[in-house]
Amino acid sequence: DPDRRVAERGCNLLLDQFAPPQVIGERIALFKSEVEARGRVFRPTDVVVARDVHIAKDDADKAAALERNVKSRQRIHAVARERPGARVFDMN
C-alpha cells in the first residue's frame, strides 16, 4: 500500500484530488496509525490533500471552467483505467 510505504519512509503524505472524502479520511487514518506504530508523532501538517480551485470572474467564466474541469477529469480517468491496479473513483 503506497500510504503505508510513505509512513515507513518517514515522508509526508500527498493525497490526490479525485478520491471521495470518505476515502481521503480512510487514507489519513491509515497513515496516522502507521506513523504512530513506528513510534513517531502524527502531525496533521504532514498530510496535504490536493484540490483544484478556480476563482471565476462571472457566470460564463465559471461555466467554462467547470466544463474544462469535467473534460480534464474524464481524460485522466480514461488513462488511469488503462493501467492495471489503478484506483479510479467514480466522480458521479
C-alpha positions, 0 to 999 in steps of 0.5 A: 500500500503506497500510504503505508510505504510513505509512513515507513519512509518517514515522508509526508503524505500527498493525497490526490484530488479525485478520491471521495472524502470518505476515502481521503479520511480512510487514507489519513487514518491509515497513515496516522496509525502507521506513523504512530506504530513506528513510534513517531508523532502524527502531525496533521501538517504532514498530510496535504490533500490536493484540490483544484480551485478556480476563482471565476470572474462571472457566470460564463467564466465559471461555466467554462471552467467547470466544463474544462474541469469535467473534460480534464477529469474524464481524460485522466480517468480514461488513462488511469483505467488503462493501467492495471491496479489503478484506483479510479473513483467514480466522480458521479 
